[in-house]
Amino acid sequence: MRSSLFEFIAEARADIASVDEQEFRFQRGQRDWPIMRGPIFYHLSLRARVRKEHAPLVPRLNEAIACLKITSQIDTLIGQAMRGEIYEKDN
């Protein structure tokens, strides 16, 4: 069984955690966790990191990320990834 960070907090195995706000809202909707959201400390920007041989792809990746932000699809994808709903399929 996969333990989540939220379980650690709820079971008092951890006192504090840094989590994504969208994931926090999703988890609160799934179960009645005895946890609360604290202050927002920082916002992270999404950036593509690639090896040097893939550097020519960076402009296209940045363009794709910008399009996802404009359509708000980026929020959905990040939430799905955080929940483990997006994974790399076997070849």
Buried (B, 14 or more C-beta within 10 A) or exposed (E): EEEBBBBEBBEEEEEEEEBBEBBBEBBBEEEEBEBEEEEEEEEEEEEEEEEEEEEEEEEEBEEEBEEBEEEEEBEEEBBEEBBEEEEEEEE
